[in-house]
Amino acid sequence: MNAYAKLGVLTIINAKGAATRLSGGIMRPEVTAAMLEASQHCVDIAELQAAASREIAKATGAEAGYVASGAAACLMLGAAACIAGLDPGRMARLPDTRGMKNEIIMIRSQRNFYDHAIRAAGATIVEVGLPDRYAGAGVRDAESWEIEDAITECTAAIFYVADAQSQPPLKTVTALAKRHKIPVIVDAAAQLPPQSNLKRFSAEGADLVAFSGGKVLGGPQASGILCGRKDLIMSAALQHLDLDIYEDMWSPPKSLIDKRKLKGTPQHGIGRSCKVGKEEIMGVLTALEFFVKESDAMRHERWLERLLPIAEGLSKLSHCQIEIEGEHDSTMLPLLVITLTKPNASAHKAIASLIKAKPSIHVDPSRRDQGKLVINPLCFEKASAASILKQLILAIS
Ligand SMILES: *Cc1c(COP(=O)(O)O)cnc(C)c1O
């Protein structure tokens, strides 16, 4: 009996992708082994974060890096770093930002509920632009002059959510931000693959970039990496690390924290609630190492191997059409899209009955109104393909 069953919790098959509510994915054994090994020894956590910084810098091309409990946690730390800088007094007062630069500019069409993380640091979001192209009213979105217009002496940062359709392009935004000496924080939580995106946003001028550890990177669910400018990473570290230590005993690794830049030793900061353990840090670093080692093509192949048996099984049925999106593009996560073609067939019902199946199967429901089910290969193993196929045939018949 597995440990979940002892608690009366049934395991599910996650064909939806790395959703937190479905517990994310399945880690490769090397990552699990690294976490197990980490759990058997103690280390100085600041030293471990300094080592993580070097590894993350190497993988991302940024100056420095840090590990926190998720991409959202990294965004909160990033916002706190842009607001408080290296001032221990400001760090101590967050999320009360009275008297500080506390406005973070955001393109209105990029607003989303993960931006709680930005507001949690004490920032006020200043929205810019009207998303005409999404409203069906036009073709335009926020223009760079509108972003520039929103900059005041209270601006702490510009927050940019990276995605294929994000407008204006990041490079345009970082160029204007540089003119005003304002940092740009990029949410790249779900921007892998392609692997080149690990370096892309920093190369395009972002000052801080957050990636989720528990999505395509394949690390622990409760991990995320932040990479960027050294002084901002230092601030994030100071607001995250446990600082319950006598001042004269505090000698943090110089590469992560340059004490000479501080007027005093900060207290526990706002990031204390985003703590990560040595196990998560070692887990996400191991996952990052494997992610960099494996090419996009190999990853794509591995994902396709999970989808092809399902696609082949379904291709014999007359009442559905199948397509693998991104089948021939190795920079993409391929998706199996099943379109129900029988009159009155309901994708809503099929999805609900898959959830009720044993084992319970969760597919991506985002296209249910178009009569489509989407199978995302990220979070299930090849061995589950047969169960998924069998239950799909029952659910859509
Ligand atoms: C998933 C996601 C996050 C949160 O990532 P976690 O690692 O779960 O904290 C933030 N922003 C976007 C756009 C995401 O897709």
The ligand as an SDF file (V2000), in Angstrom:
LIG
                    3D

 15 15  0  0  0  0  0  0  0  0999 V2000
    2.7210   28.7160  -12.6570 C   0  0  0  0  0  0  0  0  0  0  0  0
    2.8370   30.1730  -12.7450 C   0  0  0  0  0  0  0  0  0  0  0  0
    3.2580   30.9240  -11.6350 C   0  0  0  0  0  0  0  0  0  0  0  0
    3.5150   30.3000  -10.2970 C   0  0  0  0  0  0  0  0  0  0  0  0
    4.5630   29.3730  -10.2740 O   0  0  0  0  0  0  0  0  0  0  0  0
    4.8250   28.5070   -8.9550 P   0  0  0  0  0  0  0  0  0  0  0  0
    6.1580   27.9030   -9.1590 O   0  0  0  0  0  0  0  0  0  0  0  0
    3.7080   27.5210   -8.8660 O   0  0  0  0  0  0  0  0  0  0  0  0
    4.8080   29.4510   -7.7950 O   0  0  0  0  0  0  0  0  0  0  0  0
    3.4090   32.2860  -11.7900 C   0  0  0  0  0  0  0  0  0  0  0  0
    3.1590   32.8900  -12.9850 N   0  0  0  0  0  0  0  0  0  0  0  0
    2.7390   32.2140  -14.0580 C   0  0  0  0  0  0  0  0  0  0  0  0
    2.4930   32.9490  -15.3440 C   0  0  0  0  0  0  0  0  0  0  0  0
    2.5560   30.8290  -13.9830 C   0  0  0  0  0  0  0  0  0  0  0  0
    2.1490   30.1460  -15.0660 O   0  0  0  0  0  0  0  0  0  0  0  0
  1  2  1  0
  2  3  1  0
  2 14  2  0
  3  4  1  0
  3 10  2  0
  4  5  1  0
  5  6  1  0
  6  7  2  0
  6  8  1  0
  6  9  1  0
 10 11  1  0
 11 12  2  0
 12 13  1  0
 12 14  1  0
 14 15  1  0
M  END
$$$$
